Amino acid sequence: MTLRICGESLAIAGLPSELQERFRALMRPFEAEFDPTTATHHLQVRRQGDEMAIVRNGEIAASYGDPILLLTQLEWHTVTTALEATEAYLPVHGAALTRDGATVLLLAESGGGKTTLTLGLMSRGWQPLADDIVLIDAQTLAIQPFPRCFHVDDSTRSLAMNEALVEWPGSTPGYARPLQWAESQQRPRTILLVERCPTCPSRLHGVTLAEVAAAIGNNAIRGRLPRSQVAQIAVRLATGASAGGRLRNGHLDNALDLIESVSQK
């Protein structure tokens, strides 16, 4: 199986046929046809007793006895391999969506509610560019559409099913892919720093450009880009946005209203 992610070529070998079909369903948007021997990165699944090991560029990364856990971790290792190698993009933890020419970048740590907010905005007509990992072009600062599966829990799964927004590739628990994606690359016009507080009312507070730039840098995934370039990209993104703020993510509908109101300014 051969993939192209962030411009990086990857070859995956050794998966049993049943698991390979399920993994192919998870990675379908990234499949590409080329000679596997020419791939820059190689991942292999190798049986070790009762477990199967993920071998990443010649070194064992981890071993698993549960085939579902193997699939989820192989997906993570595959994407991570590409993210760590790319020089074309700055990957950051976040989500990004667009509607009517307005592009919103939501920056948040794990558990901040990015996927819930993304699905909520999708139900209001926004199209996703990315969830969990956002790819920012290192030169143009445009966000690259990144059709990786969403990671969903019980609450986000319920929202997605109610709105019929996604498909469930490979019947792999916890993974869903939007039925529609934004196609064009766009710079974010609104950048919000999201903090989850389930017991709090949703609020939007002002932030400085320095805080926005710092949040972009703090949420950046370490890769090939030098720190000086990461900092430069963060400053350019912050100064180029027309709106920003710190969103206390409490009640979902109220949080969505705040995102839409600030994005329209």
C-alpha positions as MATLAB code, in Angstrom:
seq = 'MTLRICGESLAIAGLPSELQERFRALMRPFEAEFDPTTATHHLQVRRQGDEMAIVRNGEIAASYGDPILLLTQLEWHTVTTALEATEAYLPVHGAALTRDGATVLLLAESGGGKTTLTLGLMSRGWQPLADDIVLIDAQTLAIQPFPRCFHVDDSTRSLAMNEALVEWPGSTPGYARPLQWAESQQRPRTILLVERCPTCPSRLHGVTLAEVAAAIGNNAIRGRLPRSQVAQIAVRLATGASAGGRLRNGHLDNALDLIESVSQK';
ca = [
       0.000    0.000    0.000;
       1.438    3.384   -0.995;
       0.434    6.789    0.383;
       1.323   10.428   -0.121;
       0.841   12.692    2.903;
       2.105   16.290    3.110;
       4.099   15.601   -0.045;
       5.890   12.668    1.622;
       5.789    9.199    0.029;
       5.127    6.241    2.318;
       4.890    2.484    1.752;
       2.997    0.208    4.174;
       3.635   -3.544    4.080;
       2.878   -6.679    6.081;
      -0.736   -6.098    7.111;
      -2.956   -9.194    6.936;
      -5.439   -8.858    4.071;
      -8.491   -8.151    6.257;
      -6.694   -5.465    8.256;
      -5.201   -4.027    5.081;
      -8.653   -3.380    3.640;
      -9.741   -1.648    6.832;
      -6.571    0.414    6.914;
      -7.035    1.324    3.263;
     -10.512    2.605    4.108;
      -9.026    4.810    6.856;
      -6.327    6.211    4.574;
      -8.234    6.348    1.273;
      -7.780   10.108    0.572;
      -3.999    9.679    0.794;
      -3.592    6.640   -1.453;
      -1.244    7.145   -4.395;
       0.152    4.809   -7.011;
       3.928    4.555   -7.261;
       6.647    1.936   -6.902;
       6.849    1.103   -3.164;
      10.625    0.738   -3.395;
      10.890    4.441   -4.253;
       9.027    5.570   -1.121;
      10.929    7.864    1.215;
       9.409    6.236    4.300;
       8.642    2.583    4.981;
       6.368    1.112    7.646;
       5.878   -2.589    8.105;
       3.702   -4.795   10.276;
       5.581   -7.847   11.507;
       4.197  -10.685   13.631;
       6.002  -11.304   16.892;
       4.497  -14.249   18.759;
       0.930  -13.334   19.731;
       1.436   -9.680   18.814;
       2.038   -7.637   15.684;
       4.779   -5.029   15.692;
       4.876   -1.745   13.794;
       8.302   -1.285   12.232;
       8.984    2.319   11.292;
      11.937    2.991    8.999;
      13.629   -0.207   10.166;
      13.001    0.174   13.915;
      10.233   -1.417   16.000;
       7.964    1.370   17.235;
       5.463   -0.706   19.234;
       3.717   -4.103   19.420;
       0.024   -4.847   19.889;
      -2.109   -7.930   20.429;
      -5.385   -6.168   19.670;
      -5.872   -5.747   15.883;
      -8.044   -2.628   16.316;
      -5.399   -0.986   18.471;
      -2.830   -1.955   15.856;
      -4.840   -0.166   13.145;
      -5.317    2.998   15.171;
      -1.638    3.151   16.121;
      -0.500    2.392   12.577;
      -2.628    5.303   11.363;
      -0.985    7.542   13.974;
       2.553    6.390   13.134;
       1.904    6.812    9.409;
       0.613   10.378    9.743;
       3.282   11.295   12.301;
       6.049   10.037   10.021;
       4.878   12.415    7.292;
       4.340   15.361    9.643;
       7.805   15.045   11.132;
       9.403   14.942    7.697;
       7.595   17.695    5.801;
       9.275   21.017    5.131;
       6.397   22.354    3.051;
       3.964   22.823    5.926;
       3.802   23.849    9.554;
       1.494   21.339   11.305;
      -0.339   22.671   14.359;
      -2.830   21.138   16.781;
      -6.156   22.648   15.882;
      -9.118   22.641   13.543;
      -9.957   24.815   10.549;
     -13.147   25.452    8.613;
     -14.344   27.799    5.897;
     -17.644   29.296    4.738;
     -18.384   32.088    2.288;
     -14.731   33.052    2.028;
     -14.180   33.236    5.795;
     -11.685   30.772    7.278;
     -11.505   30.082   11.024;
      -8.552   28.481   12.799;
      -9.309   26.956   16.221;
      -6.243   26.282   18.354;
      -6.658   23.923   21.306;
      -4.896   21.190   23.207;
      -6.289   17.660   23.270;
      -9.644   17.685   25.061;
     -10.357   21.292   24.157;
     -13.435   20.349   22.136;
     -12.047   20.926   18.633;
     -13.940   18.032   17.062;
     -17.229   18.911   18.767;
     -16.944   22.523   17.615;
     -15.965   21.390   14.123;
     -18.967   19.082   13.810;
     -21.212   21.796   15.218;
     -19.984   24.309   12.647;
     -20.356   21.706    9.898;
     -24.019   21.323   10.868;
     -24.312   25.088   10.213;
     -22.883   24.868    6.724;
     -19.159   25.291    7.362;
     -16.810   23.016    5.427;
     -13.847   21.469    7.246;
     -10.258   21.923    6.138;
      -8.823   19.869    8.995;
      -9.487   18.561   12.478;
      -6.840   17.807   15.112;
      -3.925   18.594   12.752;
      -3.944   21.744   10.595;
      -1.391   22.112    7.803;
      -0.236   25.677    7.177;
       1.718   26.305    3.989;
       5.143   27.543    5.075;
       5.288   30.080    2.241;
       1.741   31.281    1.534;
       0.271   30.702    5.051;
      -2.788   29.121    3.405;
      -4.318   26.140    5.186;
      -3.992   22.940    3.199;
      -7.080   20.663    3.186;
      -6.111   17.589    5.221;
      -8.818   14.891    4.876;
      -7.660   12.731    7.752;
     -10.320   10.860    9.708;
     -11.743   12.594   12.753;
     -11.262   10.929   16.134;
     -14.700   10.822   17.750;
     -15.889    9.882   21.226;
     -19.439    9.038   22.301;
     -20.617   12.652   22.469;
     -19.151   13.701   19.121;
     -20.314   10.451   17.538;
     -23.884   11.279   18.554;
     -23.621   14.767   17.036;
     -22.158   13.407   13.791;
     -24.804   10.711   13.454;
     -27.674   13.082   14.191;
     -26.535   15.486   11.496;
     -25.443   12.775    8.993;
     -22.183   14.648    8.444;
     -19.700   11.791    8.168;
     -18.955    8.287    6.974;
     -17.432    5.546    9.123;
     -14.563    4.084    7.075;
     -13.429    0.548    7.753;
     -15.893    0.146   10.632;
     -13.023    1.129   12.928;
     -14.377    2.420   16.257;
     -13.626    6.072   16.951;
     -12.908    7.099   13.347;
     -15.145    9.147   11.070;
     -14.548   11.121    7.875;
     -16.628   14.121    6.744;
     -18.649   13.588    3.603;
     -17.662   17.040    2.316;
     -14.395   18.952    2.602;
     -13.320   22.443    1.680;
     -11.257   22.290   -1.482;
      -9.365   25.551   -1.757;
      -6.444   26.659    0.396;
      -7.114   29.848    2.334;
      -5.382   31.926    4.988;
      -7.220   32.013    8.326;
      -9.053   35.300    8.822;
     -10.112   34.450   12.380;
      -7.879   32.712   14.946;
      -9.382   31.582   18.241;
      -7.641   30.067   21.262;
     -10.054   27.480   22.643;
     -10.265   26.422   26.285;
     -12.816   23.786   27.332;
     -14.954   24.410   30.427;
     -18.080   22.182   30.416;
     -19.553   23.841   33.518;
     -18.943   27.423   32.360;
     -20.961   29.651   30.046;
     -19.275   30.235   26.715;
     -17.350   33.502   26.589;
     -15.070   35.239   24.117;
     -12.244   37.409   25.451;
      -9.842   39.642   23.596;
      -6.202   38.643   23.136;
      -3.082   40.409   21.935;
      -1.274   39.576   18.720;
       1.591   38.301   20.840;
      -0.736   35.833   22.585;
      -2.052   34.565   19.257;
       1.470   34.125   17.867;
       2.576   32.357   21.048;
      -0.412   29.985   20.866;
       0.417   29.082   17.266;
       3.997   28.348   18.248;
       2.963   26.347   21.316;
       0.568   24.230   19.272;
       3.067   23.609   16.470;
       4.198   20.017   15.916;
       7.942   19.627   15.804;
       9.135   18.813   12.320;
      11.838   19.858    9.869;
      11.144   23.581    9.945;
      13.656   25.511   12.075;
      12.317   27.245   15.179;
      13.070   30.664   13.705;
      10.839   29.911   10.713;
       8.067   28.560   12.957;
       8.169   31.792   14.962;
       8.120   33.847   11.772;
       5.088   31.961   10.444;
       3.295   32.395   13.780;
       3.835   36.158   13.749;
       2.744   36.483   10.116;
      -0.436   34.497   10.787;
      -1.279   36.534   13.888;
      -0.749   39.904   12.218;
      -2.596   38.808    9.077;
      -5.782   37.764   10.877;
      -8.618   40.273   11.035;
     -10.160   38.822   14.203;
      -9.068   36.733   17.157;
      -9.845   35.916   20.741;
      -9.813   33.408   23.575;
     -12.924   31.236   23.476;
     -14.089   29.625   26.698;
     -15.870   26.620   25.245;
     -18.848   25.828   27.457;
     -22.373   25.498   26.054;
     -22.001   24.279   22.458;
     -24.617   26.391   20.700;
     -23.416   29.534   22.452;
     -19.808   28.761   21.516;
     -20.830   28.256   17.884;
     -22.727   31.558   17.915;
     -19.611   33.338   19.202;
     -17.396   31.770   16.537;
     -19.780   32.783   13.780;
     -20.222   36.321   15.095;
     -16.505   37.049   15.329;
     -15.771   35.439   11.936;
     -18.191   37.803   10.236;
     -16.458   40.961   11.426;
];
